[in-house]
């Protein structure tokens, strides 16, 4: 059986895009990058806008989609692949921890491994069950994000800097 290289090529393209988006932060210290001072000014502001508009969300979304595709591809309908998936998730967590520690403080590879372990609960479930869980997770996420927004507004009003 030949390996389909299209997902690997797309994954490489997504990683290149993520590198392009993040490379601007690699020369900054944490405080400078967090405050966004580097974006002040005409050319820097324009470049930051272009990066956000053209690149930022697109490559992360593509990479996340490919992660989901890979999980479905690895598991397929074979329950014996569960062990392979678990080993892969722990390898991602180890690589992510090392990457975060030694190279890049904005790493999310560890999180992909951790969330991959949570995906196990959804493998081999019926479509109906998955649809129900999709709605539940969507609603909980929307409520959580709304609460964060409300708390930020309250904090800004009552605890100004």
Residue frames relative to the residue before (quaternion, step in Angstrom):
aa qw qx qy qz dx dy dz
X 1.0000 0.0000 0.0000 0.0000 0.00 0.00 0.00
X 0.3058 -0.7661 0.5391 0.1702 3.57 -0.78 1.00
X 0.4752 -0.6677 0.5041 0.2726 3.51 -1.12 0.79
X 0.3969 -0.6890 0.5559 0.2425 3.55 -1.01 0.86
X 0.2462 -0.8204 0.5004 0.1266 3.60 -0.46 1.16
X 0.4648 0.7056 -0.4431 0.2995 3.62 1.18 -0.29
X 0.6739 0.4695 -0.3305 0.4650 3.68 0.81 -0.79
X 0.6420 0.5229 -0.3303 0.4532 3.60 1.03 -0.71
X 0.6415 0.5074 -0.3194 0.4784 3.58 1.01 -0.80
X 0.6627 0.4931 -0.3031 0.4753 3.58 0.93 -0.87
X 0.6292 0.5308 -0.3311 0.4613 3.59 1.03 -0.79
X 0.6450 0.5084 -0.3137 0.4766 3.59 0.99 -0.80
X 0.6355 0.5199 -0.3163 0.4752 3.57 1.03 -0.82
X 0.6542 0.5054 -0.3089 0.4703 3.59 0.97 -0.86
X 0.6550 0.5045 -0.3153 0.4658 3.59 0.96 -0.82
X 0.6178 0.5257 -0.3429 0.4738 3.58 1.03 -0.71
X 0.6578 0.5045 -0.3046 0.4691 3.58 0.95 -0.83
X 0.6412 0.5085 -0.3207 0.4770 3.58 1.00 -0.80
X 0.6210 0.5272 -0.3336 0.4744 3.59 1.05 -0.73
X 0.6453 0.5184 -0.3204 0.4607 3.60 0.92 -0.90
X 0.6648 0.4988 -0.3026 0.4666 3.59 0.96 -0.86
X 0.7693 0.4054 -0.2042 0.4496 3.59 0.83 -0.96
X 0.5274 0.6658 -0.4176 0.3229 3.60 1.11 -0.45
X 0.5970 0.5799 -0.3573 0.4238 3.58 1.12 -0.58
X 0.6857 0.4782 -0.2843 0.4693 3.61 1.13 -0.55
X 0.5704 0.6579 -0.3719 0.3217 3.57 1.13 -0.56
X 0.7014 0.4455 -0.2775 0.4822 3.60 1.13 -0.47
X 0.6186 0.5563 -0.3346 0.4426 3.58 1.26 -0.04
X 0.4241 -0.6298 0.5534 0.3424 3.55 -1.18 0.41
X 0.7080 -0.5019 0.2860 0.4063 3.58 -1.19 0.46
X 0.6763 0.4991 -0.3137 0.4417 3.60 0.86 -0.89
X 0.6584 0.5147 -0.3111 0.4526 3.58 0.90 -0.91
X 0.6833 0.4869 -0.2843 0.4639 3.57 0.93 -0.87
X 0.6577 0.5233 -0.3133 0.4421 3.57 0.99 -0.81
X 0.7027 0.4560 -0.2688 0.4755 3.60 1.01 -0.75
X 0.3895 -0.7518 0.4576 0.2713 3.59 1.17 -0.39
X 0.2867 0.7884 -0.5013 0.2117 3.59 1.21 0.40
X 0.6120 0.5810 -0.3412 0.4141 3.56 1.09 -0.65
X 0.6507 0.5256 -0.3162 0.4476 3.61 1.24 -0.33
X 0.5113 0.6440 -0.4414 0.3591 3.60 1.19 -0.12
X 0.6697 0.4662 -0.3627 0.4502 3.55 -1.06 0.70
X 0.6885 -0.5452 0.3213 0.3543 3.53 -1.24 0.55
X 0.7607 0.3845 -0.2232 0.4729 3.58 0.50 -1.17
X 0.6594 0.5006 -0.3168 0.4628 3.60 0.93 -0.83
X 0.6497 0.5168 -0.3132 0.4613 3.57 0.98 -0.82
X 0.6568 0.5036 -0.3039 0.4719 3.57 0.98 -0.87
X 0.6551 0.5050 -0.3111 0.4681 3.58 0.94 -0.87
X 0.6462 0.5193 -0.3156 0.4616 3.59 0.99 -0.81
X 0.6462 0.5136 -0.3133 0.4695 3.57 1.00 -0.81
X 0.6579 0.5062 -0.3071 0.4654 3.58 0.92 -0.91
X 0.6424 0.5202 -0.3246 0.4598 3.59 0.95 -0.86
X 0.6844 0.4817 -0.2907 0.4638 3.57 0.90 -0.92
X 0.7062 0.4854 -0.2728 0.4374 3.58 0.88 -0.94
X 0.7711 0.3796 -0.1944 0.4727 3.57 0.87 -0.93
X 0.8303 0.3047 -0.1156 0.4522 3.56 0.79 -1.00
X 0.6450 0.6224 -0.3612 0.2572 3.56 0.59 -1.21
X 0.7949 0.3347 -0.1988 0.4655 3.60 0.41 -1.12
X 0.6162 0.6068 -0.3465 0.3633 3.56 1.05 -0.73
X 0.7264 0.4436 -0.2592 0.4565 3.57 0.80 -0.97
X 0.6120 0.5267 -0.3524 0.4732 3.59 1.08 -0.64
X 0.6506 0.5180 -0.3073 0.4625 3.56 0.96 -0.87
X 0.6533 0.5089 -0.3084 0.4680 3.58 0.93 -0.90
X 0.6634 0.5021 -0.3056 0.4630 3.58 0.91 -0.91
X 0.6577 0.5032 -0.3079 0.4685 3.60 0.96 -0.84
X 0.6246 0.5307 -0.3325 0.4666 3.58 1.00 -0.81
X 0.6784 0.4909 -0.2919 0.4621 3.58 0.91 -0.91
X 0.5880 0.5489 -0.3655 0.4685 3.59 1.14 -0.57
X 0.6671 0.4875 -0.2940 0.4804 3.58 0.94 -0.87
X 0.6262 0.5319 -0.3260 0.4677 3.56 1.02 -0.82
X 0.6670 0.5037 -0.2991 0.4604 3.57 0.91 -0.92
X 0.6365 0.5237 -0.3444 0.4494 3.58 0.98 -0.77
X 0.6636 0.4858 -0.3047 0.4804 3.59 0.95 -0.83
X 0.6495 0.5274 -0.3124 0.4499 3.58 1.03 -0.79
X 0.6678 0.4978 -0.3027 0.4633 3.58 0.95 -0.87
X 0.7276 0.4347 -0.2507 0.4678 3.57 0.80 -0.98
X 0.0068 0.8187 -0.5696 -0.0723 3.58 0.88 -1.03
X 0.6999 -0.4161 0.3218 0.4832 3.58 -0.79 -0.96
X 0.5420 0.6307 -0.3781 0.4068 3.55 1.26 0.35
X 0.3370 -0.7786 0.4994 0.1757 3.57 -0.38 1.24
X 0.5893 0.5817 -0.3794 0.4129 3.61 1.16 -0.39
X 0.5957 0.5774 -0.3622 0.4249 3.61 1.22 -0.29
X 0.4326 0.7133 -0.4548 0.3116 3.59 1.25 -0.11
X 0.6484 0.5179 -0.3156 0.4602 3.60 0.97 -0.83
X 0.6241 0.5288 -0.3248 0.4747 3.55 1.05 -0.79
X 0.6529 0.5126 -0.3101 0.4634 3.59 0.96 -0.85
X 0.6528 0.5115 -0.3153 0.4613 3.59 0.93 -0.88
X 0.6475 0.5043 -0.3218 0.4720 3.62 0.92 -0.84
X 0.6447 0.5213 -0.3179 0.4599 3.57 0.97 -0.82
X 0.6569 0.5088 -0.3120 0.4607 3.61 0.95 -0.83
X 0.6655 0.4820 -0.3109 0.4776 3.59 0.95 -0.80
X 0.6151 0.5250 -0.3476 0.4746 3.60 1.07 -0.64
X 0.6329 0.5158 -0.3256 0.4769 3.60 1.01 -0.77
X 0.6546 0.5110 -0.3156 0.4590 3.58 0.96 -0.83
X 0.6498 0.5036 -0.3154 0.4740 3.59 0.96 -0.81
X 0.6681 0.4904 -0.2960 0.4748 3.58 0.87 -0.96
X 0.6547 0.5199 -0.3069 0.4550 3.59 0.97 -0.84
X 0.6475 0.5090 -0.3219 0.4669 3.59 0.98 -0.81
X 0.6618 0.4883 -0.3047 0.4803 3.59 0.96 -0.82
X 0.6494 0.5217 -0.3118 0.4571 3.57 0.95 -0.88
X 0.6586 0.5042 -0.2968 0.4732 3.58 0.96 -0.90
X 0.6861 0.5058 -0.2821 0.4402 3.57 0.92 -0.93
X 0.8301 0.2876 -0.1145 0.4639 3.57 0.78 -0.99
X 0.8073 0.3266 -0.1527 0.4671 3.62 1.03 -0.58
X 0.8487 -0.0426 0.1169 0.5140 3.57 0.48 -1.14
X 0.3695 -0.7720 0.4802 0.1920 3.56 -0.57 1.18
X 0.6662 0.4994 -0.3056 0.4619 3.61 1.20 -0.25
X 0.3149 0.7998 -0.4673 0.2068 3.57 1.26 0.32
X 0.1231 -0.7928 0.5923 0.0742 3.58 -1.07 0.74
X 0.3732 0.7494 -0.4806 0.2612 3.59 1.25 0.11
X 0.6071 0.5496 -0.3478 0.4564 3.59 1.03 -0.78
X 0.6641 0.5152 -0.2969 0.4531 3.56 0.95 -0.91
X 0.6050 0.5397 -0.3519 0.4678 3.61 1.06 -0.70
X 0.6618 0.5029 -0.3062 0.4641 3.60 0.95 -0.83
X 0.6668 0.5071 -0.2949 0.4596 3.55 0.95 -0.93
X 0.6888 0.4607 -0.2792 0.4851 3.58 0.88 -0.90
X 0.5777 0.5772 -0.3674 0.4451 3.57 1.17 -0.53
X 0.6293 0.5180 -0.3321 0.4748 3.57 1.08 -0.70
X 0.6461 0.5094 -0.3218 0.4685 3.59 1.07 -0.68
X 0.5743 0.6038 -0.3703 0.4105 3.59 1.17 -0.55
X 0.5260 0.6542 -0.4080 0.3591 3.58 1.15 -0.57
X 0.6188 0.5649 -0.3422 0.4252 3.58 1.06 -0.73
X 0.7295 0.4280 -0.2343 0.4793 3.60 1.17 -0.51
X 0.4912 0.6484 -0.4436 0.3762 3.60 1.22 -0.06
X 0.8545 0.1500 -0.1367 0.4782 3.54 -1.16 0.76
X 0.4464 0.6523 -0.4817 0.3783 3.59 1.06 0.71
X 0.5792 -0.5827 0.4340 0.3696 3.56 -1.21 0.45
X 0.6451 -0.5168 0.3930 0.4028 3.55 -1.25 0.41
X 0.6263 0.5469 -0.3350 0.4431 3.58 1.00 -0.81
X 0.6621 0.4998 -0.3010 0.4703 3.59 0.90 -0.91
X 0.6616 0.5054 -0.3065 0.4613 3.58 0.94 -0.86
X 0.6388 0.5178 -0.3306 0.4632 3.60 1.01 -0.75
X 0.6366 0.5176 -0.3276 0.4686 3.58 0.98 -0.81
X 0.6867 0.4767 -0.2867 0.4680 3.58 0.84 -0.95
X 0.5972 0.5556 -0.3620 0.4513 3.59 1.07 -0.66
X 0.6721 0.4864 -0.2959 0.4735 3.58 0.91 -0.89
X 0.6460 0.5214 -0.3234 0.4541 3.59 0.91 -0.87
X 0.6824 0.4790 -0.2904 0.4696 3.59 0.83 -0.97
X 0.6323 0.5322 -0.3309 0.4555 3.59 0.99 -0.78
X 0.6826 0.4819 -0.2892 0.4670 3.60 0.85 -0.95
X 0.6548 0.5016 -0.3160 0.4688 3.60 0.89 -0.89
X 0.6471 0.5143 -0.3180 0.4644 3.60 0.96 -0.81
X 0.6591 0.5071 -0.3122 0.4593 3.59 0.91 -0.89
X 0.6516 0.4974 -0.3138 0.4792 3.59 0.96 -0.83
X 0.6565 0.5193 -0.3086 0.4518 3.58 0.90 -0.89
X 0.6725 0.4804 -0.2955 0.4793 3.60 0.87 -0.92
X 0.6347 0.5203 -0.3310 0.4656 3.61 1.00 -0.75
X 0.6523 0.5116 -0.3134 0.4633 3.59 0.95 -0.84
X 0.6243 0.5211 -0.3413 0.4714 3.58 0.99 -0.74
X 0.6504 0.5159 -0.3122 0.4619 3.60 0.94 -0.86
X 0.6557 0.5016 -0.3069 0.4736 3.58 0.94 -0.88
X 0.6641 0.4992 -0.3070 0.4642 3.60 0.90 -0.87
X 0.6339 0.5163 -0.3337 0.4693 3.60 1.02 -0.70
X 0.6499 0.5032 -0.3165 0.4735 3.59 0.98 -0.78
X 0.6449 0.5067 -0.3155 0.4774 3.57 0.97 -0.85
X 0.6666 0.5080 -0.3010 0.4550 3.56 0.90 -0.91
X 0.6541 0.5089 -0.3114 0.4649 3.57 1.00 -0.80
X 0.6795 0.4933 -0.2929 0.4573 3.57 1.00 -0.78
X 0.7981 0.3349 -0.1601 0.4747 3.58 0.79 -1.00
X 0.7718 0.2345 -0.1456 0.5728 3.58 1.21 -0.34
X 0.0094 0.8306 -0.5565 0.0174 3.61 0.56 1.09
X 0.5147 -0.6564 0.4569 0.3090 3.54 -1.16 0.53
